[in-house]
Amino acid sequence: MSHRDLHRAAFEAAEDALLLLENGRVIDANPGAARLFSGHAQGLLGRELADLSPLLQPDGHPSAEGLKQKIEAASRGEPQRFRWLYRRHGGGFVLADTQLARLALPDGAGTVLRAVMREEDQEQRRLYALAVDMLGIATLDGRFKELSPSWERTLGFSRQELMARPYVDFIHPEDKARTLTETDTFSTGAQTLTYENRFLCKDGSYRWLEWNAMLALDEGLVYFVARDVTRRKSAELALRESEAKLRALYEGIPHYLIVVDEDARIVSVNRPYPVLRKEGILGRSLYDFMPPEHHDAVRRTLGNVLRTGEQGRYEVIGFGSNGERAWYANHVSPIPGADESTNLLIIAEDVTDRRRAEEQRRETEARFHAAVEASMDAFLTMTSRRDEREEVADFAITGLNARAAAMLSMPREALLGKRVSELGHSPEAGVLLDRCLRVVRKGAPREEEVLLPAPPGEASRPGTWVHHQIVPILDGVAVTMRDTTDRKRLEDQLRQSIERLETYAEELEGKNRMLAEENAERERTASVLRQQREAIRALSTPIIQAWEGVLVLPIIGALDSGRATQIMEKLLGEIVRTQAHFAVLDLTGVEDVDAPTVDHLLQVARAASLLGSRCLVSGVSPRVAQAIVELGSDARTFETFGELEDALRHALRVSGARLPRPRRGDR
């Protein structure tokens, strides 16, 4: 038998449906193809695969377009494998695995494709549909080719929606790079691959999937199984977070957490011990870190916890954070083990500050009690006592100092525990009970000063002033009392003194007003005198222009430095204003003159000469002449004349002017 006959026999005997295609049309078909399409093999010849398919495939894509792409790829030598839905002759459909491959023919023989079709096993398909894990097939270009129904149940997307996009679009952005790195191992020759990533659900959430993939390189496909491990991953993440929190709590707690075995060997510690590293602590005995005098007490405590299973406690001295001496309170609890061995958890708390605070509190309390005892005030603490209606009706004394015992007129020992209502002998007690009841009912402190009546039988004795300060405390009151009788007496005396001083002050104020009025009157008189003096001074230094170029200044009265200054200012101003050549100073009215007076005249004459005016002095008396002679050569600065008329005639003669005629009425 020839090879051709053998190939034909094999073609005819094949269980799978076999078709030969040329230019996309069937040129040969075996009996298996006739069974698959429920017709005769001759009825398939000349037809296209698109004619044997419905218009649309289950994923919604057109059959003709899909087959065209696959036939073209197979014609280029790229084998194609896909699941395809075909129409049966006479009605109905069949889903079959289809493989397209190009036959190796001699050159020039054209392109012939072999189509192998195998109807899906229904039992396998049912198992495939019932699978809990997500089964599927993907192409090497990263697209899903086939997916089991479990994908829809798990993710919410339809299989058509999943197959319409590259599967990398559904991967969580944080997992894409890692997933692509994992799948790249296929390029190194690996045949199977296991990895995990987060996959998008239709509601926008993500689920963790564990993938097992196998590469079928000859088919150009990847077979895979994906398992939803979201619960496991959530549990793992929660466990890791819990462990991280516990580790952070274990290492961050401010106390030392020490685990020791039954022999007191340190198994674990949460933080380094002062001056030691954590590695230098593990395996060492607990007793290495405490003074020997504490060993017995600690050993008894640990032994009791191991024996009874109950918690224990002890305090020891150790090192502080800076290596200084510190106290630690240690709480011991048993940790049962799986192998019936028991470890111990020791929580060591640094209580140095607390012990110091307790010591300071004790010292403070001692100082406070000493201060209370030495105080000049009386201190009482009292507890409320209630009646049958549960209302506060009385108080029992629970504490007091010596001053309070003296004010209540009883020994301290007798007063402790005593009710205030039982102290009928003391005037203080009745007033105190009433005030304390008011404070408790209002719940607010009270401070006041009261006058206590005289004791019974001592009516002549003056009352006592007492200052009360009552403060509510837990189920009672605290009272401070002070005898203020002496202070009140001093206040009365001070008030009387103030009243007397106020009377004196009023009298003094009246006298001050009188003095003020007198001073005001003196000021007014002095002002009038000053005005009169100024007027007289102005009148005492008149400047008269006898005629053009001649000024006359008659001087009357005493001549002092102040008046000389005034004369100089006035005369010089007139000289400048009138451009006078002569200034005549008439001293006829000057009774007395001395050297300083003449010196003032010399200053006036010098000043006048500086302005181009000659100074003439008339009315020189013998005493004036004597004073001028005593000055010596300084007197030559001005010319002297016995009479004013002589001085004027001299000025007239020197200036060459005529004496003016007297006007009518002039004398």
C-alpha positions as CSV (number, residue, x, y, z in Angstrom):
1,M,0.0,0.0,0.0
2,S,1.3,3.4,-0.9
3,H,1.9,6.2,1.5
4,R,-0.9,8.1,-0.1
5,D,-3.3,5.2,0.7
6,L,-2.0,5.0,4.3
7,H,-2.5,8.7,4.8
8,R,-6.0,8.5,3.4
9,A,-6.9,5.6,5.6
10,A,-5.6,7.4,8.7
11,F,-7.6,10.5,7.6
12,E,-10.8,8.5,7.2
13,A,-10.3,6.5,10.5
14,A,-9.6,9.5,12.8
15,E,-12.1,10.0,15.7
16,D,-11.7,13.7,15.5
17,A,-13.3,15.8,12.8
18,L,-10.7,16.6,10.2
19,L,-11.1,19.3,7.5
20,L,-8.7,20.5,4.8
21,L,-9.1,24.1,3.9
22,E,-7.8,26.0,0.9
23,N,-8.4,29.7,0.7
24,G,-10.7,29.3,3.7
25,R,-13.0,26.8,2.0
26,V,-13.4,23.0,2.8
27,I,-11.7,20.9,0.1
28,D,-11.9,17.6,2.1
29,A,-13.7,16.2,5.2
30,N,-13.5,12.9,7.0
31,P,-16.4,10.9,8.5
32,G,-15.7,12.4,11.9
33,A,-16.5,15.9,10.5
34,A,-19.7,14.5,9.1
35,R,-20.7,13.2,12.6
36,L,-19.7,16.5,14.2
37,F,-21.9,18.6,11.9
38,S,-24.7,15.9,11.6
39,G,-24.5,15.6,7.8
40,H,-22.6,14.1,4.9
41,A,-19.0,14.8,4.2
42,Q,-19.9,15.8,0.7
43,G,-22.2,18.4,2.0
44,L,-19.3,20.2,3.7
45,L,-17.1,20.6,0.6
46,G,-16.8,24.1,-0.8
47,R,-18.1,25.7,2.4
48,E,-16.3,28.2,4.6
49,L,-15.9,27.7,8.3
50,A,-17.8,30.9,8.8
51,D,-20.8,29.3,7.0
52,L,-20.6,26.5,9.5
53,S,-20.8,28.9,12.5
54,P,-23.5,31.1,14.0
55,L,-23.2,34.8,13.3
56,L,-21.9,35.5,16.9
57,Q,-19.8,33.5,19.2
58,P,-20.7,33.2,23.0
59,D,-18.4,36.1,23.8
60,G,-20.4,38.3,21.5
61,H,-17.7,38.6,18.8
62,P,-18.6,38.0,15.1
63,S,-17.7,34.6,13.9
64,A,-16.6,35.6,10.4
65,E,-14.1,38.2,11.6
66,G,-12.7,35.9,14.3
67,L,-12.2,33.0,11.8
68,K,-10.6,35.3,9.2
69,Q,-7.9,36.4,11.7
70,K,-7.2,32.8,12.8
71,I,-7.0,31.5,9.2
72,E,-4.7,34.3,8.2
73,A,-2.4,33.6,11.2
74,A,-2.4,29.8,10.5
75,S,-1.6,30.5,6.8
76,R,1.5,32.4,8.0
77,G,2.6,29.3,9.8
78,E,1.2,30.3,13.3
79,P,-0.8,27.3,14.7
80,Q,-4.1,28.4,16.2
81,R,-6.1,26.6,18.9
82,F,-9.4,27.9,20.2
83,R,-12.8,26.8,21.4
84,W,-15.5,27.5,18.8
85,L,-19.3,27.2,18.5
86,Y,-20.5,25.5,15.2
87,R,-24.0,24.9,13.8
88,R,-25.2,21.4,13.2
89,H,-27.0,20.4,10.0
90,G,-30.7,20.4,10.7
91,G,-30.4,22.7,13.8
92,G,-28.5,22.9,17.1
93,F,-25.0,23.9,18.0
94,V,-21.8,22.1,19.1
95,L,-18.9,23.5,21.0
96,A,-15.6,22.0,19.9
97,D,-11.9,22.5,20.5
98,T,-10.4,23.6,17.1
99,Q,-6.8,23.5,15.9
100,L,-5.7,25.2,12.7
101,A,-2.3,24.4,11.3
102,R,-0.6,24.7,7.9
103,L,0.3,21.5,6.0
104,A,3.9,21.1,4.8
105,L,3.5,20.8,1.0
106,P,6.0,21.1,-1.9
107,D,6.8,24.5,-3.0
108,G,4.3,25.9,-5.5
109,A,1.5,23.6,-4.2
110,G,-0.4,26.4,-2.6
111,T,-1.5,26.8,1.1
112,V,-3.7,24.1,2.6
113,L,-4.8,24.2,6.3
114,R,-5.7,21.3,8.4
115,A,-8.6,21.8,10.9
116,V,-8.9,19.4,13.7
117,M,-12.1,19.7,15.8
118,R,-13.0,17.8,18.9
119,E,-16.4,18.1,20.6
120,E,-16.1,19.0,24.3
121,D,-16.6,16.2,26.7
122,Q,-19.9,17.1,28.5
123,E,-18.9,15.3,31.7
124,Q,-15.6,17.2,31.7
125,R,-17.5,20.4,31.0
126,R,-19.8,19.8,33.9
127,L,-16.9,19.3,36.2
128,Y,-15.3,22.3,34.7
129,A,-18.4,24.4,35.5
130,L,-18.6,23.1,39.1
131,A,-15.0,23.7,39.9
132,V,-14.5,26.0,43.0
133,D,-11.1,27.1,41.8
134,M,-10.9,29.4,38.8
135,L,-9.7,27.5,35.7
136,G,-8.6,29.1,32.5
137,I,-6.5,29.3,29.4
138,A,-4.6,32.4,28.3
139,T,-2.6,33.3,25.2
140,L,1.0,34.3,25.3
141,D,0.0,37.9,24.5
142,G,-1.7,38.2,27.9
143,R,-5.4,37.7,27.1
144,F,-7.8,35.2,28.6
145,K,-8.9,32.6,26.0
146,E,-11.2,30.5,28.2
147,L,-12.4,30.8,31.7
148,S,-14.5,28.6,34.0
149,P,-17.8,29.9,35.5
150,S,-16.2,30.2,38.9
151,W,-14.6,33.4,37.6
152,E,-18.0,35.0,37.4
153,R,-19.0,33.8,40.8
154,T,-15.8,35.0,42.4
155,L,-15.1,38.4,40.7
156,G,-18.5,39.5,39.4
157,F,-17.3,40.1,35.9
158,S,-18.8,38.0,33.1
159,R,-16.3,35.8,31.2
160,Q,-16.9,38.0,28.1
161,E,-15.8,41.1,30.1
162,L,-12.7,39.4,31.4
163,M,-11.7,38.1,28.0
164,A,-12.3,41.5,26.3
165,R,-9.3,43.1,28.1
166,P,-5.7,42.1,28.8
167,Y,-5.6,40.3,32.2
168,V,-2.9,42.7,33.4
169,D,-5.6,45.5,33.4
170,F,-7.3,43.6,36.3
171,I,-4.2,43.4,38.5
172,H,-3.8,45.8,41.4
173,P,-1.4,48.6,40.4
174,E,1.0,47.7,43.2
175,D,1.2,44.1,42.1
176,K,1.6,44.6,38.3
177,A,5.4,44.9,38.2
178,R,5.9,41.9,40.5
179,T,3.4,39.8,38.5
180,L,5.1,40.7,35.1
181,T,8.5,39.8,36.7
182,E,7.1,36.4,37.8
183,T,5.5,35.6,34.4
184,D,8.8,36.6,32.7
185,T,10.3,33.4,34.1
186,F,8.5,31.5,31.3
187,S,11.0,33.0,28.9
188,T,13.8,31.4,30.9
189,G,12.4,27.9,30.1
190,A,10.3,27.4,33.2
191,Q,7.2,25.2,32.5
192,T,5.2,25.9,35.7
193,L,4.8,29.0,37.9
194,T,3.2,29.8,41.2
195,Y,2.6,33.4,42.4
196,E,0.1,35.6,44.2
197,N,-1.5,39.0,43.4
198,R,-4.6,41.1,43.9
199,F,-7.3,40.9,41.2
200,L,-10.0,43.5,40.5
201,C,-13.7,42.7,41.2
202,K,-16.6,44.3,39.5
203,D,-17.6,46.2,42.7
204,G,-14.2,47.9,42.7
205,S,-12.7,45.8,45.5
206,Y,-9.7,43.5,45.1
207,R,-9.3,39.8,46.0
208,W,-6.1,37.9,46.6
209,L,-5.6,35.1,44.0
210,E,-3.0,32.3,44.2
211,W,-2.0,31.2,40.6
212,N,-0.6,27.9,39.4
213,A,0.2,28.2,35.7
214,M,1.7,25.8,33.1
215,L,3.1,26.8,29.8
216,A,2.1,24.8,26.6
217,L,4.7,26.3,24.2
218,D,3.7,24.1,21.3
219,E,0.2,25.3,21.6
220,G,1.1,28.9,22.3
221,L,-1.1,28.8,25.4
222,V,-0.9,29.0,29.2
223,Y,-3.1,26.8,31.3
224,F,-3.8,28.0,34.9
225,V,-5.7,27.6,38.1
226,A,-6.4,30.6,40.3
227,R,-7.6,30.1,43.9
228,D,-9.2,32.8,45.9
229,V,-7.0,33.2,49.0
230,T,-8.4,36.5,50.2
231,R,-9.5,35.1,53.6
232,R,-6.1,33.5,54.2
233,K,-4.3,36.6,53.1
234,S,-6.5,38.7,55.4
235,A,-5.8,36.4,58.2
236,E,-2.1,36.5,57.5
237,L,-2.1,40.3,57.3
238,A,-4.1,40.5,60.5
239,L,-1.7,38.1,62.1
240,R,1.3,40.0,61.0
241,E,-0.3,43.3,62.1
242,S,-1.2,41.7,65.4
243,E,2.3,40.4,65.8
244,A,3.7,43.8,64.9
245,K,1.4,45.5,67.4
246,L,2.3,43.0,70.1
247,R,6.0,43.3,69.3
248,A,5.7,47.1,69.4
249,L,3.8,46.9,72.6
250,Y,6.3,44.4,74.0
251,E,9.3,46.5,73.0
252,G,7.7,49.9,73.6
253,I,6.2,49.3,77.0
254,P,8.0,51.6,79.5
255,H,8.5,48.7,82.0
256,Y,11.0,45.8,81.7
257,L,9.3,42.5,80.6
258,I,11.5,39.6,81.5
259,V,10.9,36.0,80.9
260,V,12.8,33.5,83.0
261,D,12.8,29.7,83.2
262,E,12.4,27.6,86.3
263,D,16.0,28.2,87.2
264,A,15.6,32.0,87.0
265,R,17.7,32.1,83.8
266,I,16.6,35.0,81.6
267,V,15.0,33.7,78.4
268,S,13.7,37.0,76.9
269,V,13.7,40.7,77.7
270,N,11.9,43.5,75.8
271,R,14.5,46.2,76.2
272,P,18.2,46.5,77.1
273,Y,19.0,46.8,80.8
274,P,20.8,50.0,81.9
275,V,24.6,49.8,81.2
276,L,24.1,46.4,79.4
277,R,23.1,45.3,75.8
278,K,20.2,42.9,75.3
279,E,22.7,40.2,74.2
280,G,24.5,40.6,77.5
281,I,21.4,39.8,79.5
282,L,20.0,36.6,77.8
283,G,21.0,33.4,79.5
284,R,22.2,35.0,82.6
285,S,20.7,34.5,86.1
286,L,18.1,37.0,87.3
287,Y,20.1,37.2,90.6
288,D,23.1,38.7,88.8
289,F,21.1,42.0,88.5
290,M,20.2,42.6,92.2
291,P,22.1,43.0,95.5
292,P,22.6,39.7,97.5
293,E,20.4,40.9,100.3
294,H,17.3,40.5,98.0
295,H,18.1,37.0,96.8
296,D,16.2,35.1,99.5
297,A,13.1,37.1,99.2
298,V,13.1,36.9,95.4
299,R,13.8,33.1,95.5
300,R,10.8,32.6,97.8
301,T,8.5,34.6,95.6
302,L,9.5,32.8,92.4
303,G,9.2,29.4,94.1
304,N,5.7,30.2,95.4
305,V,4.5,31.3,91.9
306,L,5.9,28.1,90.4
307,R,4.3,26.0,93.1
308,T,0.8,27.6,93.3
309,G,0.4,29.2,89.9
310,E,-0.6,32.4,91.6
311,Q,0.9,35.8,90.9
312,G,3.6,37.3,93.1
313,R,5.3,40.6,93.8
314,Y,8.6,41.9,95.2
315,E,10.7,45.0,95.2
316,V,14.5,45.1,94.7
317,I,17.2,47.7,94.0
318,G,18.8,47.8,90.6
319,F,20.3,50.3,88.1
320,G,18.4,53.3,86.8
321,S,18.3,54.6,83.2
322,N,21.6,56.4,83.7
323,G,23.2,53.7,85.8
324,E,22.2,55.2,89.1
325,R,20.6,53.3,92.0
326,A,16.9,52.7,91.4
327,W,14.0,50.8,93.0
328,Y,11.9,48.3,90.9
329,A,8.5,46.8,91.7
330,N,8.4,43.3,90.1
331,H,5.1,41.5,89.3
332,V,5.5,37.8,88.6
333,S,3.1,35.6,86.6
334,P,3.4,32.0,85.4
335,I,3.6,31.2,81.7
336,P,2.6,27.5,81.3
337,G,4.4,25.7,78.4
338,A,3.2,22.9,76.0
339,D,5.8,20.5,77.4
340,E,4.6,21.0,81.1
341,S,7.5,23.3,81.7
342,T,6.7,26.7,83.2
343,N,8.4,30.0,82.6
344,L,7.8,33.2,84.6
345,L,6.9,36.6,83.2
346,I,8.4,39.4,85.4
347,I,7.1,43.0,84.8
348,A,9.7,45.2,86.4
349,E,8.4,48.8,87.0
350,D,10.8,51.6,88.0
351,V,9.2,53.0,91.2
352,T,12.1,55.2,92.3
353,D,10.1,58.4,91.7
354,R,7.1,56.9,93.5
355,R,9.2,55.9,96.5
356,R,10.8,59.3,96.6
357,A,7.4,60.9,96.3
358,E,6.1,58.7,99.2
359,E,9.1,59.7,101.3
360,Q,8.5,63.4,100.4
361,R,4.8,63.0,101.2
362,R,5.6,61.5,104.6
363,E,8.0,64.3,105.3
364,T,5.5,66.9,104.1
365,E,2.8,65.4,106.3
366,A,5.1,65.4,109.2
367,R,6.0,69.1,108.6
368,F,2.3,69.9,108.1
369,H,1.3,68.2,111.4
370,A,4.2,70.1,113.1
371,A,3.0,73.3,111.6
372,V,-0.6,72.6,112.6
373,E,0.4,71.9,116.1
374,A,2.6,75.0,116.4
375,S,-0.1,77.2,114.7
376,M,-1.8,80.0,116.6
377,D,-5.0,78.9,114.9
378,A,-7.3,76.1,115.9
379,F,-7.7,73.2,113.4
380,L,-10.5,70.6,113.4
381,T,-11.5,67.9,111.0
382,M,-15.0,66.4,111.5
383,T,-17.0,63.6,109.9
384,S,-20.7,63.9,109.2
385,R,-23.2,62.0,111.3
386,R,-26.7,61.3,109.8
387,D,-30.1,60.9,111.3
388,E,-32.8,58.3,110.5
389,R,-33.7,60.3,107.4
390,E,-30.1,60.1,106.1
391,E,-29.6,63.8,106.5
392,V,-26.5,65.3,108.1
393,A,-27.5,66.3,111.6
394,D,-24.2,66.3,113.6
395,F,-20.5,66.0,113.3
396,A,-17.9,63.8,115.1
397,I,-14.4,65.2,115.7
398,T,-11.8,63.1,114.0
399,G,-8.7,65.3,114.4
400,L,-7.7,68.5,116.1
401,N,-4.6,70.4,117.3
402,A,-3.8,71.7,120.8
403,R,-5.1,75.2,120.1
404,A,-8.6,73.7,119.2
405,A,-8.6,71.7,122.4
406,A,-7.9,74.8,124.4
407,M,-10.7,76.8,122.6
408,L,-13.2,73.9,123.3
409,S,-12.0,73.7,126.9
410,M,-11.4,69.9,126.9
411,P,-8.4,67.6,126.6
412,R,-7.7,66.4,123.1
413,E,-8.1,62.7,124.0
414,A,-11.6,63.5,125.3
415,L,-12.6,65.4,122.2
416,L,-11.6,62.8,119.6
417,G,-14.7,60.9,118.5
418,K,-17.0,63.3,120.4
419,R,-20.0,64.8,118.7
420,V,-20.2,68.6,118.5
421,S,-23.8,68.5,119.9
422,E,-22.4,66.9,123.1
423,L,-20.1,69.9,123.8
424,G,-22.8,71.9,125.6
425,H,-20.3,73.4,128.0
426,S,-18.6,75.4,125.2
427,P,-20.2,78.5,123.6
428,E,-18.2,77.8,120.6
429,A,-19.8,74.3,120.0
430,G,-23.3,75.5,119.3
431,V,-22.3,78.2,116.9
432,L,-19.8,75.8,115.2
433,L,-22.5,73.1,114.6
434,D,-24.9,75.5,113.0
435,R,-22.3,76.9,110.6
436,C,-21.0,73.5,109.6
437,L,-24.5,72.2,108.8
438,R,-25.0,75.2,106.5
439,V,-21.7,74.5,104.7
440,V,-22.5,70.9,104.1
441,R,-26.0,71.6,102.9
442,K,-24.8,74.3,100.4
443,G,-21.6,72.5,99.5
444,A,-19.7,75.8,99.5
445,P,-17.0,77.1,101.9
446,R,-17.9,79.7,104.5
447,E,-15.8,82.3,106.2
448,E,-17.1,84.7,108.8
449,E,-16.4,86.4,112.2
450,V,-18.8,85.8,115.0
451,L,-19.1,87.1,118.6
452,L,-19.6,84.3,121.0
453,P,-21.7,84.9,124.1
454,A,-20.2,84.7,127.6
455,P,-20.2,81.2,129.2
456,P,-23.2,80.3,131.5
457,G,-22.8,81.9,134.9
458,E,-20.3,84.5,133.7
459,A,-22.5,87.2,132.3
460,S,-20.1,89.9,133.4
461,R,-17.4,88.4,131.2
462,P,-17.2,90.1,127.8
463,G,-17.9,88.1,124.7
464,T,-15.2,86.5,122.5
465,W,-14.7,87.2,118.8
466,V,-13.8,84.1,116.7
467,H,-13.0,84.0,113.0
468,H,-14.4,80.8,111.4
469,Q,-13.3,79.3,108.0
470,I,-15.2,76.1,107.2
471,V,-14.4,74.0,104.1
472,P,-16.4,70.9,103.0
473,I,-14.3,67.8,102.5
474,L,-15.2,64.2,101.8
475,D,-18.1,63.3,104.1
476,G,-17.3,66.1,106.5
477,V,-15.7,69.5,107.1
478,A,-12.4,71.1,107.9
479,V,-12.5,74.0,110.3
480,T,-10.0,76.7,111.1
481,M,-10.8,78.9,114.1
482,R,-8.9,82.0,115.4
483,D,-9.6,84.1,118.5
484,T,-9.7,87.7,117.1
485,T,-10.9,89.4,120.3
486,D,-7.6,91.4,120.7
487,R,-7.7,92.3,117.1
488,K,-11.3,93.5,117.3
489,R,-10.3,95.6,120.4
490,L,-7.4,97.1,118.5
491,E,-9.7,97.8,115.5
492,D,-12.1,99.7,117.8
493,Q,-9.2,101.7,119.1
494,L,-7.9,102.3,115.6
495,R,-11.4,103.4,114.4
496,Q,-11.7,105.9,117.3
497,S,-8.2,107.2,116.5
498,I,-9.2,107.6,112.8
499,E,-12.3,109.5,113.8
500,R,-10.3,111.9,115.9
501,L,-7.7,112.3,113.1
502,E,-10.5,113.0,110.7
503,T,-11.8,115.8,113.0
504,Y,-8.3,117.2,113.2
505,A,-7.9,116.9,109.4
506,E,-11.1,118.9,108.9
507,E,-9.9,121.6,111.2
508,L,-6.5,121.7,109.5
509,E,-8.2,121.8,106.1
510,G,-10.1,124.9,107.2
511,K,-6.9,126.6,108.3
512,N,-5.3,125.7,105.0
513,R,-8.1,127.3,103.1
514,M,-7.7,130.5,105.2
515,L,-3.9,130.5,104.5
516,A,-4.6,129.9,100.8
517,E,-6.9,132.9,100.7
518,E,-4.3,135.0,102.5
519,N,-1.6,133.9,100.0
520,A,-3.8,134.6,97.1
521,E,-4.4,138.1,98.5
522,R,-0.7,138.6,99.0
523,E,-0.1,137.5,95.4
524,R,-2.6,140.0,94.1
525,T,-1.0,142.8,96.2
526,A,2.5,141.8,95.0
527,S,1.3,141.9,91.4
528,V,-0.1,145.4,91.8
529,L,3.2,146.5,93.4
530,R,5.1,145.0,90.5
531,Q,3.0,146.9,88.0
532,Q,3.4,150.1,90.0
533,R,7.1,149.6,90.2
534,E,7.3,149.1,86.4
535,A,5.3,152.3,85.8
536,I,7.5,154.3,88.2
537,R,10.6,152.9,86.5
538,A,9.3,153.9,83.1
539,L,8.5,157.3,84.4
540,S,11.9,157.6,86.1
541,T,13.8,157.2,82.9
542,P,12.1,159.4,80.3
543,I,14.1,160.3,77.2
544,I,13.4,163.7,75.7
545,Q,14.5,164.9,72.3
546,A,15.5,168.5,73.0
547,W,15.9,169.2,69.2
548,E,17.2,167.3,66.3
549,G,20.3,165.3,67.2
550,V,20.1,166.0,71.0
551,L,18.5,163.6,73.5
552,V,18.0,164.4,77.2
553,L,17.7,161.7,79.9
554,P,16.8,163.0,83.3
555,I,17.6,160.5,86.1
556,I,15.7,160.6,89.4
557,G,16.2,158.4,92.4
558,A,18.8,155.7,93.1
559,L,20.8,154.3,90.3
560,D,21.5,150.5,90.6
561,S,22.7,147.9,88.1
562,G,19.2,146.9,87.1
563,R,18.1,150.4,86.4
564,A,21.4,151.2,84.6
565,T,20.8,148.2,82.3
566,Q,17.3,149.5,81.6
567,I,18.6,153.1,80.9
568,M,21.3,151.7,78.5
569,E,18.7,149.6,76.6
570,K,16.3,152.5,76.3
571,L,18.9,155.2,75.5
572,L,20.7,153.1,72.9
573,G,17.4,152.3,71.2
574,E,16.6,156.0,70.9
575,I,20.1,156.9,69.6
576,V,19.7,154.4,66.8
577,R,16.1,155.5,66.0
578,T,16.9,159.3,66.1
579,Q,20.5,159.3,64.9
580,A,21.3,161.7,67.8
581,H,24.8,163.2,68.1
582,F,24.5,164.1,71.8
583,A,23.0,162.3,74.7
584,V,22.6,164.4,77.9
585,L,22.3,162.5,81.2
586,D,20.9,164.9,83.9
587,L,21.8,163.8,87.4
588,T,20.1,166.6,89.2
589,G,17.5,164.2,90.7
590,V,20.2,161.7,91.9
591,E,20.8,162.2,95.7
592,D,23.5,159.7,96.2
593,V,26.0,158.2,93.9
594,D,29.0,155.8,94.4
595,A,31.7,154.3,92.4
596,P,29.5,151.5,91.0
597,T,26.9,154.1,89.9
598,V,29.6,156.1,88.1
599,D,30.8,152.8,86.5
600,H,27.3,152.3,85.2
601,L,27.3,155.8,83.7
602,L,30.7,155.0,82.1
603,Q,29.2,151.9,80.5
604,V,26.3,153.9,79.1
605,A,28.7,156.5,77.7
606,R,30.9,153.9,76.1
607,A,27.9,152.3,74.5
608,A,26.7,155.6,73.2
609,S,30.1,156.5,71.8
610,L,30.1,153.2,69.9
611,L,27.0,154.3,68.2
612,G,28.6,157.7,67.2
613,S,26.9,159.8,70.0
614,R,28.7,162.0,72.6
615,C,27.5,161.6,76.2
616,L,27.2,164.8,78.4
617,V,26.5,164.7,82.1
618,S,24.7,167.6,83.8
619,G,23.6,168.4,87.4
620,V,26.8,167.1,88.9
621,S,26.7,167.5,92.7
622,P,29.8,167.6,94.9
623,R,29.3,164.0,95.9
624,V,29.0,162.9,92.3
625,A,32.1,164.9,91.4
626,Q,34.0,163.2,94.2
627,A,33.0,159.8,92.9
628,I,34.0,160.7,89.4
629,V,37.4,161.9,90.5
630,E,38.0,158.6,92.4
631,L,37.6,156.7,89.1
632,G,40.5,158.6,87.6
633,S,41.1,158.6,83.9
634,D,38.0,156.5,83.2
635,A,35.9,159.6,83.9
636,R,37.2,161.3,80.8
637,T,34.8,159.2,78.7
638,F,32.0,161.8,79.2
639,E,31.9,165.6,79.8
640,T,30.3,167.1,82.9
641,F,28.3,170.3,83.5
642,G,26.8,171.9,86.6
643,E,23.4,172.7,85.0
644,L,21.3,171.0,82.3
645,E,21.1,174.4,80.5
646,D,25.0,174.5,80.2
647,A,25.1,171.0,78.7
648,L,22.4,171.9,76.2
649,R,24.1,175.2,75.2
650,H,27.4,173.2,74.7
651,A,25.6,170.7,72.5
652,L,24.0,173.6,70.5
653,R,27.3,175.4,70.1
654,V,29.2,172.3,69.0
655,S,26.5,171.2,66.6
656,G,26.1,174.8,65.2
657,A,22.3,174.7,65.5
658,R,20.1,177.4,66.9
659,L,18.2,177.1,70.1
660,P,14.6,176.6,69.3
661,R,12.0,179.1,70.4
662,P,9.8,178.1,73.3
663,R,6.3,177.2,72.2
664,R,3.3,178.7,73.7
665,G,2.5,177.1,76.9
666,D,6.1,175.9,77.5
667,R,7.9,176.9,80.6
